[in-house]
Amino acid sequence: MSATGADSAGTEEGSVRAGRRTVRIHRPRKVLFPGSARSTESTGADGGRADVTKADLVEYYRSVARHMVPELRGRPLMLERHPDGLDGPRFMQKNIPGNYPDWARRAEMAKKGGTVTHPVCDDTATLVFLADQASVTFHRWLSRADRPDHPDRLVFDLDPARDDFEPVRAAALLLHELLDELALPASAMTTGSKGLHVIVRLDRRTAFDEVRAFAMDVARVLAARDPDRLTTEQRTDARAGRLYLDVQRNAYAQTAVAPYSVRPREGAPVATPISWDQVKDPAVTARRWTVGDVLEQTRTRPWSDVPARGRSLAPARRRLDALL
């Protein structure tokens, strides 16, 4: 990053080249994650973790863009912004900011009683611009703006009762077996928080209501196979310490954290695509990768064995009905 202007972190500016565009960066020295980055390069002189600044966040997203932008392209987004870092206020933004550039895509989506104009990230420059807005985490729709009622992603959110990844690992492997029975290829992704997402790519022929009903039936079959450890109960007090199989994100205008998004937690963890062999690895947890080392994980191509083309739910629905 090239920085120009005053020495004060509050007034300085910089710029980043992103594709064919140069994007201005405001307050690049602003600390967003105090003492957070876990990597050899970013470790402080005393052996502790170095701060992660706005410039670091921008550089992270610029570096990961070739992997992340394809996961965002065409989708309405909700931005989780932390303008003053983790110690300041957080707000969730759906409507585009007033200074949104003309060259960046937007999508006007229907909502009850009106519309919302969402940002859409189709290129590296837009990703860098949104990072400059202190958009720490990107939450994406499971459908694209051109066919908003027909998702191309189905997500199972494995939500543990406690910050313990072992129940998540066990549930993910059971779910993977069940999806194999249904002939649905699936991907796994750490959330960067506590749990794991299991993602199925769809062909966009099935509307949200049917997709969600299918996901709920899958969750019910899975919970019935291990009722002592798994539940579909939405009420926390009814879960009795069991892992919650959450399918509520599979609905119009609902979002899920996007792959390679940074999470607003100590250590700057990242929602990271992983292979099924890595799911089995006891060293892998929900916060295993951070902004300091996730690029090493991208080089393993963890989702390379999952077909890029989405599947129809119709054959899987027939197989599932036989299990109900």
N, C-alpha and C positions, 0 to 999 in steps of 0.2 A: 504494500500500500504506500502511496506517496501522500505525505501529509503536508499541508500548507496552513498559514495563518498563525494566530497567536499561540503562545506556549500553554495557555490555560486549557485544561481538558474540557472546560465548559464551552469554549469558543472555537477550538481548532477544527479544521476540516481536512479531509483527505479524499482520495479517489481510488477506484478499483476498475481495472479493465475487465469486462465480463462479456465475452463474445465480441460482437461488433460495437458494443457500447461502453462508455465510461460512466460509472455510477458514482455520484458524490457520497461520501461517508461523513456523517456529522458526529462530532465528539468521539473519535476513534479510540481515545484512551480511557473512555468511561468504563469503569470496572462493573461488569455484570455478574460474574461469579467470583466472589472473593476466595482466593486460595483453592482453585478447583481443578485445574487441568492435570490429568494423570498421564504424563509421558516424560521420557528422559529429557526431551528438549525444553519442556516447560517447567521442570522442577526448579524451585528457587535455590539460592545459594546455601540456605540453611538446611537443604534436604526436604523442605516442605513443598506443598503444591503452590504453583504460581497462580496469580489472578488470571481470569479470562476476561479480556476487555471486549468492547464492541468490535474493534479491529480483528480480534481473534475469532469472534463469532462470524463475522463477515467472511474471513478467510476460510473458516471451516466450511461454510455453506458454498462458497465458490469452489472449493476443492472437491466437495462431494456431489456437485451439481450433476455431473454426467450419470451418476447412479440415481440421484433423487428426483431430478426433473421428470424423467419418464413415469415416475410414480405419482406425480402431481398433475401432469399435463391434462388440460381439459376439465379439471375438477374444481368446483367451487371450494373455497377454503375458509376456515375460521382460524384466525391468528391469535396466539396466546402471547401477549406483549408484556414486557417488563422494562419500561423506559428508564427506570432508576436501578435496575439490577434486581437480584433476588431479595434484597432487603427492602425494596420499595413496593408500591402497589402493583397488582397484576390486573390486567383486564383482557377480556375476550372480545375480539373484534370481527364482525362479519361484514359490515359495510366498509367499502374502501375508504382510506384516508383522503382528506381534502387535497393533499399534494400528490396524489397518485399520478404517475406519468402517463401521457397520452399513448406511449408505445406499449404499455403493459395491458394485457387483456383483462377484461372484467366480464362478469356474467350476472344479468338481472334474473333472479330466481323468485318464483311465486312463494308467498307465505300467506298465512291467514290474515285477510284484511289488507293485503298490499304486496309489495315486493321488497327484496333485499338485493343490493348490488355487491356481489362478492368479488374479491380478488381471485384471479386464476393465474397460476404460475406455469408458463409454457417454455421458459428459457432461463438461462443462468442470470441474465441481467435482472429479471424480475425477482429471482430468489435473493440476489445480493441486495436489491432495493428494499425488499421486505425485511431482510436481516438488519439493514441500517435503521429500520423502524423499531428495532429491538423486538422483532418477532422471534422469540426464542423457540417456540414450538408451533408446528404446522399441523392442523387437524383437517383432514380431507373428507369430502363426501365419498360415499361408496359408489356413486354414479357420476357420470359425466354430464356437463351442462347441456349437451345436445339431446340427451334422453334421460332427464333427471329422475323419472319414475322407474327406470329399469337399470338396476345396479350391475356392475361388472366385477364386483367384489362382494363376497360374503365373509363376515368376520365373526369368529368365536373369541370372546375376551375371557381368558381364564384368570379369575380374580380371587386370589387367596384370602383367607380370613385374617392371616397374619403375614408379616413380612418374612415369608419363608418360601423359598423357591422349590423345595422338594415336592410338595403337593402339586405345584404347577407342572413340574417335569413329568410326574406320573400321569396327570390328567391329559397332558398334551400327547403323550405316547398312546394312551388309550383312545383318544379322539382320532389320532392318525390311523390307528388300526380300523376304527369304525368307518372313517372316510374311505379307506382302501376297500372295505367291503362294498361301499356304495360306488366305487370306481370314480372317486373324485380326488384328483391330485390336490395336495394342500402344501402351503408354505408356513413356516414358523417365523415369528419375529418377537424378540424381547421388546418390552414396552419402554424400557429405561426407567420404569417405576417399580412395580412389584410383580407384575404378571407377564403374560405372554399372549400374543394374538396368533390364532391359527386362521389362515386366509385361503379361501377358495376362489379361483378366478371363474367368472361366469360369462356367458355369451350375450348377455343383455336382452334376452328374449323373455325373461320372466320378471314380472313387476314386483315391487317391494313387498306387498302384502303376502304374496305367495312365497317369496324368498324367506321372509321372516318366519312364516309358519313352518316352512321346511327346517330352518335352523332350530326352531324351538322343539320340533319333534326329534331332531338329532340329539339335542341336549337332553331330552327326556329319556331316550333310549340309553344314552351314555350314563346318566345319573342312576338309572335302574340297574345298570351293570355294576355299579360301585356306590350304593346308597349311603354307606357309612362315611365316604369321603367327598362325594359330589352332590350338588343340589342345583335346582333351577328356581329356588325360592328367591323372589325379589327382595323381600323384607329381611334386613340384616339380622333381626332378632329371631328369625325362624331358621336360620342357616345352621345353627348349633356348631359353629366352628368349621363347617365344611366349605370346600372351594365352590364358588359360585360360577356356573356356566352362563355367562352373560351374552345374550344374543340381541339385546335391545337396540344396538347400534344399526341394525339392519332395517332401516326405515328412512323414508324421505326426509332430507335435510339433517339427518343425524350424521355425526362425524366420528372418525377414528384417527388416532395419531398416525401421521405419515411415516413411512420408513425413512430412517436417517435423521429424524427430528431430534433436536436436543431437548432434554427435559429440564425443567427448572428445579433441580435438586443439587445438593452438594456433590461436587465431583463432575458436574456437567455430563451426566450419562446420556446415551443416545439410544433411541429405538432402533434396534439392529436386526436386519434379516440374518437368519442362521439356518444351517442345514439340520436335517433330522439326526445325523450323527452327533452334532453339537448339542442338540436337545438332551441327548443321553449323557453328555459329559458333565460330571459333578462340579467341574470348575466353572461352568457357565451358569450365570444368574441373570436376573432381570436388568441389573446395572453393570454387567461385565464390561461393556465397551463405553468409552467416553469420546469427547472431541479429540482427545490426544492420541487415540489408537484405533479408531473405527475404520480408518482408511486401509489399515492392514487387513481387516476383515473383509472389506469389499473385494480384495484381490483373490479371495478364496471362491468367489462367485457362488455364494451359498444357495441361490435359487436356480442355478443353471439346469437342474434336472427336472424342473417344473415346466410343463408346456406353457408357452406364451399365450396360446389360444384358449379362451374361456370355454367351459363346458356347459352343456345344457343340463338343467335340473330334472328334466322329464324322466330319463332312465333311472337316475338316482332316487327320484320320488317313488318309482315303482319298487325299487329294492328296499327302500326305507319302509314303505307301507307293509311289506312282508315281515318286518321286524317289530312292528307296533302291536 
